[in-house]
């Protein structure tokens, strides 16, 4: 899946000379947690988060509270920004979210910002890819990693006239060269499919075996 499919575009930005008060108002008004910051040329100069804003604010009892709200965002923004391109793959930028523990990635075309991807966007994408938003059942199968196994599993469901909504494949941590296949199927009762899979020689896992 390409980034351009899940990014928010157009993206709201602030200028480097806008204030923390401007940032707080924008975050509150739009219910967002990250704002890219641009310079006079419209190019990306940095990014701020609600955490950056909160850290910059003194105690409410402090006499410097109003002065802090007037502080320009260029004083608190992070200038080293992880970015991506609209034609990058979502699976690739997921690594950046994980390794760098960041909450948002601006999407750039050249030097211009054309969108933003947040952790919430990534979660929604995960839910979409796994089919969790659709009604149905989940079946987990332990298989030896070999050619043609997905075709064989698919044939079982084709013969039963049951649609597979999504397929996820994970390494089996307990056994080398084995995988765990997680199927979400368009059926509220998976028992018939489970029996057919077992008859075809597949090992179907129950929750107790996954603990």
Buried (B, 14 or more C-beta within 10 A) or exposed (E): EEBBEBBBEEBBBBBBEBBBBBBBEBBEEEEBBBBBBBEEEEEBBBBBBBEBBEEBBEEEEEEEEEEBBEBBBBEBBEEEBBBBBBEBEBEEBBEBBEEEEBBBBBBBEEEEBBBBBBBEBBEEBEEBBBBBEEEBBBBBBBBEEEEEBEEBBEEBBEEBEBEBBBBBEEEBEEEEEBBBBBBBBBBEEBEEBBEBBEEEEBEBBEEEEEE
